[in-house]
Amino acid sequence: MSKYITVQNGNDKIKINKDKFSGFIDTNLNQNIISLAYEDDNGIPKVVKIYKDKDPTAFAEALDFLQSLK
């Protein structure tokens, strides 16, 4: 399992370090959306929404990570 979740953000990609994960703000699996709170490499708190239909790979990675925390 990778140390990062890579999320498409427009034309850019964000690499979220799982060690800097702060929590799930909202996990709405019925609507296929996962919102993650994390700190970037500079320690700044961030939130990202991952949509299954827009970024299925990141959604699957986030879901696997969520399940590994149980």
N, C-alpha and C positions, 0 to 999 in steps of 0.2 A: 504494500500500500504506500502510495506517495506521501511525502511530508506536506505537500501543497494541494490545494484545490484551485484549479485554473478556471477562471470565469471570464467569459466574453463580455466586455463593457464597450458597446459601440464598436469602434475599430480597434480598440485596445484590449489587451488581456491583463487581468489582475491575477496575481499569484497570492493566494491566502495561505499563510503558514499556519498549519493546524495547531502548532504550539502556541500561537498568539490568538487562538479562537477564544472569544469571550462568551458566546452563547447564541442560541437560536432565538431571535426576536419573535419570529412567527413561522410556524411550519404548517402551511395550509396545503396538505397533500391532496385534498379534494379539488383544489384549483391548480394543483401542480406548481406551487410556488414555495420556495424555502428562502427565508431571510436570515442572514448570518451577521453577527456582530463580531468584529475582530479588531486587532491593532495592526496598523501597517508597520513597515520596517522602522519608521521614525517614532513609534509608540502612540500615534494618533488614532483614536477610536474611529472606526468606520462601520458602515452597514451596507450590505449588498443583497439585492434580491436576485434569486436564480429562478428563471422560468424554464420549466421542462421543455416547452415547445420551442423556445429560442436557443437554449443551450443544454441539450439533453445529456451531454457528457458531464458537464459541471453539476447538473442536477443529480445524476447518478452517483458522482463522487461525494457530494454533500450528503445524500441519503445514506450511502455506505458509512460515511463518517458518523452520522447521527446514530445509526444502528450499532456502531462499534462502541459508543459511549454508554450504551444500556448495560 
